[in-house]
Amino acid sequence: MDPNYKDFKAKMAEKDFRLIIVGGDCPKVKAKPCITQVKYSLEFLGASLSGYIIGTAERPGDIEKDVYALNRAEEWQETLSANK
């Protein structure tokens, strides 16, 4: 164990983890394994995933058409800004 990081897991457990994934080919289906793996990794640290956003886009700029993902991102921005 690195002596500089003795309390690494404890510090990580206090963090607010959120995940944003963007894909073009069935992103809501294909993102599930990634989300599950991130959850497992965070469980190892004693942390949890506060939420995730799955956006749909195939080319640069396409995400602007995903109103749901953009609205969720704005909600997160408001929440995170208020918690500073």
Steps between C-alpha positions, in 0.01 A plus 500: 500500500624846412544696825381817326161342430416313820147636506439490124192276517346702782549825309362351180193371685412861582496612135192560286552280194296557184544349155433646155505266201429598139461261210327474166403137452244395765681688777239426767553126451875502444571731795353260758813278535717809543268638768499166680881481492533853639256409779712194589818708503339759725367230734859382545586851616198517729343762273192505283387641169272800557364485148573472134402662173494309174510734202440422135734643237685369197692809387641809667213732585232227487466505878323836463201303367477283813276727706458249784876456553560875484222570750641241741847653463358843582328355809832353611676829442246680719523236773878489500531879492263531796702244700833685467 
